[in-house]
Amino acid sequence: MKIISWNVRGLGSKRKRVVVKDQLLRLNPDIVILQETKKEVFDRRLAAGIWGSRFKEWVYAPSRGRSGGIVVMWNSQTISISDFEIGEFSVSIRIVDGSGGDWWLSGIYGPCHSRDRRIFWEELAGLFGLCGNKWCIGWDFNVVRFVSEKSNGGRMTSSMKNFNDFIGDTNLRDPHLLNVGFTWSNLRENAVCRRLDRFLFFEAWEDFFPQKMKDWNKEVFGDVEGQGGLDNILRKEREELYFLVSDLAYKEEVKWRQRGKIQWARDGDNNTKFFHRSASGRRKRNLIHKLEVEGSGEVVSEREIELEIINFFKKLYSSNEEAGWCLVGLIWNAISGEEAVWLERPFEEEEVKRAVFDCGTDKSPGPDGFSMLLFQSCWDILKEDLMKVMKDFFNCGIINAITNETFLCLIPKKKESIKVSDFRPISLVTSLYKVVSKVLASRLREVLGSTISCCQVLL
């Protein structure tokens, strides 16, 4: 029989469910105990998402809001259950052995706050009376027994004393860990480690599995280092994985911050939920549900809305042969010859760099998918290639089609926007296009003053 206990710290993320499912399919356990599911309801769809629902059964204790939650799952082809008990901090199942005997297994997720521990100990005392002496209980008690089980030391607390009293009063056995002293770490540079996880059992329960229990205690539970504990190689691997996860979390935060358009939020804020809500709110406000078409009423299907928008802007931006621009009679001051030569000089690295670093770091990307943060962070690497692009543009005066690609994004001008004319189009251009246009605009800014008449006033 193979039992897996795992504090998953929430099953709301699809990515987390995929990770859990991959591990369970790889390890092929008979019983799975998941703590801190953070789920008020555990249905067949969720079960299928983390282990598959075929031949799987389960009982669960719902979370309290966004904390807690326990589920005990088992493979009905290999495990037979005759009874179960659900508490606030525990889920217990009565397992029927192939020989006709039975015993109890309790999955525990202890409270994090000391104010709830009195109820916790009372619940465990009730389980003791129900399960008898063929009882195994574990895993995450969220409390240590001794000061030595905390890497940062401290003093003996009332919770630790109550834990020891519970074990002493029930005569439960607490096997020692071999080769490792802790089961939990906060994974920081100056890590705090504790032994929060343990399993307890009665001697009669050990007698129920005489040889298997001894082999498992020696080869699996005791030999933590040999089965994936924290030797030097695995410590290094854990650090690398921790930094990888942190990097992915930061990238996700940046993505949602960009979508949320929160300009005043500080870089590095971990308020991802806030950015999710902001981005979702913006999407809801900007989504075009219907359009009013002149002579045709309202259109609501996505295809009809798309065609109406395309036709509107094709008509708007098409040339009109009857109309034209005429500059006859306008007073226009010409720039000097020196200014013209200055405008037409080759692009310099310093002005291109200034244009790159003057751009916002996390504005909405265009078709190339890159924000200006990439160019700013990797300037020393990209500057030579970027200067080649600027040189090609200077020599031929043409931007290639890929660089010139643009996304048009429609922003509602008012709360109830039902016509295409009620939306303001903005262009999301590629990063290279931004650099080229900003360099040109910076040059023009220097000479535009010479073209403005002294009689011209600002309205």
C-alpha positions in Angstrom: 0.0 0.0 0.0 1.4 3.4 -1.0 0.1 6.6 0.7 1.0 10.1 -0.4 0.4 13.2 1.8 0.9 16.6 0.2 0.2 20.2 1.3 -0.7 21.6 -2.1 -1.3 25.2 -0.9 -4.3 25.6 -3.1 -5.8 23.8 -6.1 -7.3 26.9 -7.8 -4.6 27.2 -10.4 -4.8 25.0 -13.4 -1.0 24.9 -13.5 -1.0 23.5 -9.9 -3.5 20.8 -10.8 -1.4 19.7 -13.7 1.7 19.4 -11.5 -0.3 17.4 -8.9 -1.8 15.1 -11.5 1.6 14.5 -13.2 3.1 13.4 -9.8 0.2 11.2 -8.8 0.2 9.4 -12.2 3.9 8.9 -11.9 3.9 7.6 -8.3 0.6 5.6 -8.7 -0.4 5.7 -5.0 -3.3 3.8 -3.4 -4.3 6.6 -1.0 -3.7 10.4 -1.5 -4.1 13.0 1.3 -4.1 16.6 0.2 -4.0 19.4 2.7 -4.8 23.1 2.3 -6.8 22.5 -0.9 -8.5 26.0 -0.4 -11.7 24.5 -1.9 -15.1 24.6 -0.4 -16.4 22.0 -2.8 -14.4 19.0 -4.1 -16.4 17.5 -7.0 -15.7 14.8 -9.7 -14.5 17.4 -12.2 -11.8 18.6 -9.7 -10.9 15.0 -8.8 -10.5 14.2 -12.5 -8.2 17.2 -12.9 -5.7 16.1 -10.2 -5.8 12.3 -10.4 -8.5 11.1 -12.8 -12.0 10.1 -11.7 -12.0 6.4 -13.0 -12.0 4.1 -9.9 -11.4 7.0 -7.6 -13.4 7.9 -4.5 -12.9 10.5 -1.9 -14.2 12.4 1.2 -13.2 15.9 2.0 -13.4 18.7 4.6 -14.2 22.0 3.0 -11.9 25.0 3.4 -12.9 27.9 5.6 -12.9 30.7 3.0 -9.5 30.9 1.4 -7.7 28.7 4.0 -7.6 25.0 5.0 -9.4 22.2 3.3 -8.5 18.4 3.3 -9.3 15.7 0.9 -8.6 12.0 1.2 -8.8 10.1 -2.1 -8.3 6.4 -2.8 -8.2 3.9 -5.6 -11.3 1.8 -5.2 -9.7 -1.1 -7.1 -7.0 -1.6 -4.4 -8.6 0.0 -1.3 -11.9 -0.8 0.4 -13.5 1.8 2.8 -16.2 0.9 5.2 -16.7 4.2 7.1 -15.4 7.8 7.3 -15.4 10.8 9.6 -15.1 14.4 8.6 -14.0 17.0 11.2 -13.0 20.7 11.0 -9.2 19.8 10.9 -9.3 16.2 9.8 -10.7 13.6 7.5 -10.6 9.9 8.6 -11.3 6.7 6.7 -11.8 3.2 7.9 -9.8 0.8 5.7 -10.8 -2.8 5.4 -7.8 -5.1 4.9 -7.8 -8.1 2.6 -7.8 -10.5 5.5 -11.0 -8.9 6.9 -9.3 -6.7 9.6 -9.7 -2.9 9.6 -7.9 0.2 10.8 -8.4 3.9 10.7 -6.3 6.5 8.8 -6.7 10.2 9.6 -5.4 13.1 7.4 -4.7 16.2 9.5 -4.2 19.9 8.7 -3.7 21.7 12.0 -4.7 25.3 12.5 -2.1 28.0 12.0 -3.4 30.2 14.8 -3.0 29.2 18.4 -6.6 30.4 19.2 -8.0 27.5 17.2 -5.8 24.8 18.7 -8.0 24.1 21.7 -10.7 23.0 19.2 -8.1 21.0 17.3 -6.9 19.0 20.3 -10.6 18.3 21.3 -11.3 17.0 17.8 -8.3 14.7 17.9 -9.4 13.4 21.3 -12.8 12.6 19.8 -11.0 10.7 17.0 -9.0 8.8 19.6 -12.3 7.6 21.1 -13.7 6.6 17.7 -10.8 4.9 16.1 -9.4 2.9 18.9 -5.9 1.5 18.9 -5.7 0.6 15.2 -5.2 4.1 14.2 -2.6 6.0 12.1 -2.8 9.8 12.1 -0.8 12.5 10.2 0.6 14.7 8.6 0.7 18.5 8.8 0.0 19.4 12.4 1.4 23.0 12.0 3.0 22.8 15.4 6.3 21.3 16.7 6.8 19.2 19.8 10.2 20.5 20.9 12.4 23.6 20.6 15.0 21.5 18.8 12.5 21.0 16.0 12.8 24.7 15.1 16.0 25.9 13.4 15.7 29.3 15.0 15.2 27.9 18.5 12.9 29.8 20.8 11.1 28.8 23.9 8.6 26.1 24.8 5.1 27.3 24.0 1.7 26.2 25.3 0.9 24.7 21.9 4.0 22.5 22.1 3.1 21.4 25.6 -0.5 20.6 24.5 0.9 18.5 21.6 3.1 16.5 24.0 0.2 16.1 26.4 -2.0 14.7 23.6 0.7 12.2 22.6 1.4 11.2 26.2 -2.3 10.8 27.1 -3.1 8.6 24.1 0.2 6.6 24.1 0.7 7.3 20.4 4.1 6.5 19.0 6.1 9.2 17.3 8.9 7.7 15.1 12.1 9.6 14.8 13.3 11.1 11.5 16.6 9.7 10.3 19.3 11.9 8.6 17.1 15.0 8.6 15.6 17.1 11.4 13.0 19.2 9.6 10.1 18.8 7.1 9.3 22.4 6.2 11.2 25.5 5.2 10.3 29.0 4.2 12.9 28.7 1.4 14.4 32.1 2.1 18.1 32.9 2.1 18.3 32.7 5.9 15.8 29.8 5.9 13.7 29.0 8.9 13.1 25.2 9.1 10.7 23.2 11.3 9.3 19.7 11.7 5.6 20.3 11.2 4.8 17.0 9.5 4.8 13.6 11.3 2.7 10.5 11.5 1.6 8.9 14.8 0.3 5.4 15.5 -0.4 2.9 18.2 1.7 -0.2 18.9 -1.3 -2.3 18.0 -1.4 -0.7 14.6 2.3 -1.5 14.0 1.6 -5.1 15.0 -1.1 -5.1 12.4 1.6 -4.6 9.8 4.6 -6.3 11.5 7.2 -6.6 8.8 5.9 -4.1 6.3 5.9 -1.4 8.9 9.5 -2.0 9.9 10.7 -2.0 6.3 8.7 1.1 5.4 10.0 3.0 8.5 13.6 2.1 7.7 13.6 2.3 3.9 11.1 5.1 3.2 10.1 7.3 6.1 13.4 7.1 8.0 15.7 7.3 5.0 14.6 10.8 4.0 17.9 11.7 2.5 18.0 8.6 0.4 14.4 9.1 -0.9 14.7 12.8 -1.8 15.9 14.6 1.3 18.2 17.6 1.5 21.7 16.4 0.7 24.0 19.0 -0.9 23.0 18.2 -4.5 19.3 18.4 -3.7 19.8 21.5 -1.7 21.3 23.2 -4.8 18.5 21.8 -7.0 15.9 23.1 -4.6 17.5 26.6 -4.7 17.5 26.5 -8.5 13.8 25.4 -8.6 12.9 28.0 -6.0 14.5 30.8 -8.1 12.8 29.4 -11.3 9.4 29.5 -9.6 10.1 33.0 -8.3 11.1 34.2 -11.7 7.9 32.7 -13.3 5.8 34.3 -10.5 7.4 37.7 -11.2 6.8 37.3 -15.0 3.1 36.5 -14.3 2.9 39.5 -12.1 4.4 41.8 -14.7 2.0 40.3 -17.3 -1.0 41.1 -15.3 0.4 44.5 -14.3 0.7 45.4 -18.0 -2.8 44.2 -18.7 -4.1 46.0 -15.7 -2.5 49.4 -16.7 -1.9 50.4 -13.1 0.6 53.2 -13.7 1.0 54.1 -10.0 1.8 50.6 -8.7 5.4 50.0 -7.7 7.6 47.5 -9.5 7.7 44.2 -7.6 4.3 44.5 -6.0 3.0 41.0 -5.4 -0.6 42.1 -5.5 -1.4 39.8 -8.4 -5.0 39.4 -7.5 -5.4 43.2 -7.6 -3.9 43.3 -11.1 -6.2 40.4 -12.2 -9.2 42.3 -11.1 -8.0 45.5 -12.8 -7.3 43.7 -16.1 -10.6 41.8 -15.9 -12.4 45.1 -15.3 -10.7 46.8 -18.3 -11.5 43.9 -20.5 -15.2 43.9 -19.5 -15.4 47.7 -20.1 -13.6 47.5 -23.5 -15.4 44.4 -24.8 -17.7 45.2 -27.8 -20.9 43.3 -27.2 -22.9 44.9 -30.0 -22.8 47.6 -32.6 -25.4 49.9 -34.1 -25.2 49.9 -37.9 -26.8 52.7 -39.9 -29.7 51.2 -41.9 -29.3 47.7 -40.5 -30.1 48.0 -36.8 -27.9 46.3 -34.3 -25.4 43.5 -34.9 -24.3 41.2 -32.1 -22.4 38.3 -33.6 -18.6 38.5 -33.5 -18.3 38.1 -37.3 -20.8 40.9 -38.1 -19.1 43.2 -35.6 -15.7 42.5 -37.1 -16.9 43.2 -40.7 -18.6 46.5 -39.6 -15.4 47.7 -37.9 -13.3 46.8 -41.0 -15.7 48.5 -43.4 -15.9 51.6 -41.3 -12.1 52.1 -41.1 -11.6 51.2 -44.8 -14.0 53.9 -45.7 -12.5 56.4 -43.2 -8.9 55.9 -44.3 -9.5 55.5 -48.1 -8.3 58.4 -50.3 -10.9 60.8 -51.7 -10.0 62.1 -55.1 -12.2 65.2 -54.7 -10.5 66.3 -51.5 -6.9 67.2 -51.1 -4.4 69.3 -49.2 -3.5 72.7 -50.5 -0.7 74.8 -49.0 -1.1 77.8 -51.4 -1.3 81.1 -49.5 0.0 79.7 -46.2 2.9 81.5 -44.6 5.5 78.9 -44.0 9.0 79.6 -42.6 11.6 77.3 -44.0 14.4 75.9 -41.9 18.0 76.9 -42.6 20.4 74.9 -44.7 22.5 74.0 -41.6 19.3 72.7 -39.9 18.5 70.6 -43.0 22.0 69.1 -43.0 21.6 68.4 -39.2 18.3 66.7 -39.8 19.6 64.4 -42.5 22.8 63.3 -40.8 23.3 59.5 -40.0 21.8 58.2 -36.8 24.0 58.2 -33.8 24.2 55.5 -31.1 23.7 58.1 -28.3 20.4 59.5 -29.7 19.1 56.0 -30.4 19.9 54.9 -26.8 18.2 58.0 -25.5 15.1 57.2 -27.5 15.1 53.6 -26.2 15.4 54.6 -22.6 12.8 57.5 -22.9 10.1 54.9 -23.7 7.9 53.3 -21.0 9.1 49.9 -19.9 5.8 48.0 -19.8 3.5 49.6 -22.3 1.3 47.4 -24.3 3.4 45.4 -26.9 2.7 45.4 -30.6 2.7 42.5 -33.0 6.3 41.6 -32.1 5.3 41.0 -28.5 8.2 42.9 -27.0 8.0 45.8 -24.6 10.8 48.4 -24.4 12.0 46.7 -21.2 13.7 44.1 -23.4 15.8 46.7 -25.2 16.6 48.6 -22.1 17.6 45.5 -20.1 19.7 44.1 -23.0 21.0 47.3 -24.5 24.6 46.1 -24.6 23.6 43.0 -26.4 21.1 44.4 -28.9 22.6 47.8 -29.7 24.7 46.6 -32.6 21.8 44.9 -34.3 19.6 47.9 -33.6 22.1 50.3 -35.1 22.2 48.1 -38.2 18.4 48.5 -38.6 18.7 52.3 -38.1 21.5 52.4 -40.7 19.4 50.4 -43.3 16.4 52.8 -42.7 18.7 55.8 -43.1 20.1 54.5 -46.4 16.8 53.4 -48.1 14.1 55.4 -46.2 11.8 52.4 -46.0 10.7 50.4 -42.9 10.2 46.7 -43.8 6.7 45.2 -43.7 7.2 43.2 -40.5 8.4 46.3 -38.5 5.6 48.3 -39.9 2.9 45.9 -38.7 0.4 47.5 -36.3 -2.4 46.4 -34.0 -5.4 48.7 -34.0 -7.1 48.8 -30.6 -10.5 50.4 -30.1 -11.0 52.4 -26.8 -14.5 53.5 -25.9 -14.9 57.3 -25.8 -17.9 57.1 -23.5 -19.7 54.7 -21.2 -22.3 53.5 -23.6 -20.5 53.1 -26.9 -22.7 51.4 -29.5 -21.3 52.9 -32.8 -17.9 52.4 -34.3 -17.5 56.2 -34.2 -17.9 56.0 -30.4 -14.5 54.2 -30.2 -11.1 55.9 -30.5 -8.5 53.8 -32.4 -5.0 53.6 -31.0 -2.1 51.9 -32.7 0.0 49.3 -31.0 3.2 49.4 -33.1 6.4 47.2 -32.9 9.2 48.2 -30.6 11.5 49.0 -33.6 8.9 51.3 -35.1 8.7 53.1 -31.7 12.5 53.6 -31.7 12.6 54.9 -35.3 9.7 57.3 -34.9 11.0 58.6 -31.5 14.4 59.4 -33.0 12.8 61.2 -35.9 10.4 63.1 -33.6 13.3 64.1 -31.3 15.2 65.6 -34.3 12.1 67.4 -35.6 11.5 68.9 -32.2 14.8 70.7 -32.3 14.0 72.6 -35.6 10.2 73.0 -35.4 10.6 76.4 -33.7 12.1 77.8 -36.8 9.0 77.0 -38.9 6.5 78.7 -36.6 5.5 82.2 -37.6 5.8 85.0 -35.0 2.1 85.8 -35.7 1.0 82.3 -34.9 -0.9 81.9 -31.6 -2.0 78.9 -29.7 -5.7 78.3 -29.5 
